Amino acid sequence: MPQTSSSEITVNYEVNEILGATPGFFVRTGNFLLLGLVAIAMALSAIITYPDVITGAVSVNPYRVVQLKSPPAETTIAAIQVKEGDTVAAGDQLLTLTDMNNGTMHVLCAPTAGVVFFQRMLPLNDLVEPGALLLYIQDLSGRYKVKIRTSHYGSGKIHKGQKVYISLDKFPRDEFGELTARVISNPFSDSLGVVLVDAVLTKDIATTYGRHPDLGLGAAGTASIVTGRKSFFSRLFP
């Protein structure tokens, strides 16, 4: 069996040590690249910003709705002169009711021009309780008021003029988009201590997708008030 001299062992050890060691150039280059990537990531996190929003429940309702009630006596539906969604002028006949006590005919007329909405289905000859709510007349202005209910936390950042995005419950955002509004009041509290904010639609009933949902007598949903913009870095380290 051949013997290996000590000099050969030393040479082999030195060769293996050289071949197995990572050159200092690559180590330094890798460190510089890593530090550069970290610096770029931190710079981007400070530059890239996202909307800072406060969310809350929202209701979108017509500015003016007139309620029409039955006479203060038991009546029945004798005739229905309109259907839901009809546009009527002031003075147009809407319903005719018959007094069950003396047979007197009561004609309900539109007190103002607007669009008709029924409180419930009204079949002919249906019994109507005294003073029951039967119809609504929505004015023709097409204007809707926006009322936002939010928490006290963060409400101090809400100011007039801020933009609001509204997602409606019965009109999915993925399909219809969102309504846009503008804050027109500073936050205030109602008698129950709930924080309220008034807003007005900026594009009437047009959504961000160009859709025009039929809100009728109103709709509910979620509002996102954009109070400013925050960088990604500030979100990580508030």
Residue pairs with C-beta under 8 A, 6 or more apart in sequence:
42 233
44 232
45 231
45 232
45 233
45 236
46 231
46 232
46 233
47 231
48 231
48 232
49 229
49 230
49 231
49 232
50 229
50 230
50 231
50 232
50 235
51 224
51 226
51 228
51 229
52 157
52 226
52 227
52 228
52 229
52 230
53 224
53 225
53 226
53 227
54 150
54 154
54 155
54 157
54 158
54 224
54 225
54 227
55 150
55 222
55 223
55 224
55 225
56 148
56 149
56 150
56 151
56 195
56 197
56 222
56 223
56 225
57 148
57 149
57 150
57 220
57 221
57 222
57 223
58 146
58 147
58 148
58 149
58 166
58 220
58 221
58 222
58 223
59 146
59 147
59 218
59 219
59 220
60 144
60 145
60 146
60 166
60 168
60 179
60 201
60 215
60 218
60 219
60 220
60 221
61 144
61 145
61 147
61 217
61 218
62 138
62 139
62 143
62 144
62 145
62 215
62 217
62 218
63 139
63 141
63 143
63 144
63 145
64 138
64 139
64 141
65 136
65 137
65 138
65 139
65 217
66 111
66 112
66 114
66 136
66 137
66 139
67 133
67 135
67 136
68 94
68 95
68 108
68 111
68 133
68 134
68 135
68 136
68 137
69 131
69 132
69 133
69 134
70 97
70 106
70 108
70 128
70 129
70 130
70 131
70 132
70 134
71 97
71 99
71 106
71 130
71 131
72 130
72 131
73 99
73 100
73 101
73 130
74 99
74 100
74 101
74 127
74 128
74 129
74 130
75 97
75 98
75 99
75 100
75 106
75 127
75 128
75 130
76 97
76 98
76 100
76 125
76 126
76 127
76 128
77 95
77 96
77 97
77 122
77 123
77 124
77 125
77 126
77 128
78 96
78 97
78 98
78 105
78 124
78 125
79 95
79 96
79 124
80 94
80 95
80 96
80 122
80 124
81 92
81 93
81 94
81 95
81 96
82 88
82 92
82 94
82 95
82 116
83 116
84 116
84 117
84 118
85 115
85 116
85 117
86 115
86 116
87 113
87 114
87 115
87 116
87 140
88 94
88 110
88 113
88 114
88 115
88 116
88 137
89 110
89 113
90 110
90 111
90 112
90 113
91 109
91 110
92 109
92 110
93 107
93 108
93 109
94 108
94 109
94 110
94 116
94 135
95 107
95 108
95 122
95 134
95 135
96 105
96 106
96 107
96 108
97 105
97 106
97 107
97 108
97 128
98 104
98 105
98 106
99 105
99 106
100 127
108 134
108 135
110 116
110 137
111 137
112 137
112 139
113 139
113 140
114 137
114 138
114 139
114 140
115 137
115 138
115 140
116 135
116 136
116 137
117 135
117 136
117 137
117 138
117 216
117 217
118 134
118 135
118 136
119 133
119 134
119 135
119 136
122 128
122 134
128 134
136 217
138 216
138 217
142 204
142 205
143 201
143 204
144 201
144 204
144 205
144 215
144 218
145 198
145 200
146 164
146 166
146 181
146 198
146 199
146 200
146 201
146 223
147 196
147 197
147 198
147 199
148 164
148 196
148 197
148 198
148 199
148 223
148 225
149 194
149 195
149 196
150 158
150 187
150 195
150 197
150 223
150 225
151 195
152 195
154 227
155 187
155 195
155 197
156 187
157 227
157 228
158 183
158 186
158 187
158 197
158 225
158 227
159 183
159 186
159 227
160 183
160 184
160 185
160 186
161 182
161 183
162 182
162 183
162 225
162 226
162 227
163 180
163 181
163 182
163 183
163 202
163 225
163 226
164 180
164 181
164 182
164 183
164 199
164 223
164 224
164 225
164 226
165 178
165 179
165 180
165 181
165 208
165 223
165 224
165 226
166 178
166 179
166 180
166 181
166 221
166 222
166 223
166 224
167 173
167 178
167 221
167 222
167 223
167 224
168 176
168 179
168 213
168 215
168 219
168 220
168 221
169 219
169 220
169 221
169 222
170 219
171 207
171 211
171 213
171 219
175 209
175 211
176 207
176 209
176 211
176 213
177 207
177 208
177 209
177 210
177 211
178 207
178 208
179 201
179 203
179 205
179 206
179 207
179 208
180 201
180 202
180 203
180 208
181 199
181 200
181 201
181 202
181 223
182 199
182 200
182 202
183 197
183 198
183 199
183 225
184 198
184 199
184 200
185 197
185 198
185 199
186 197
187 195
187 196
187 197
188 195
188 196
188 197
189 195
189 196
190 196
197 225
199 223
205 212
205 213
205 215
206 212
207 213
213 219
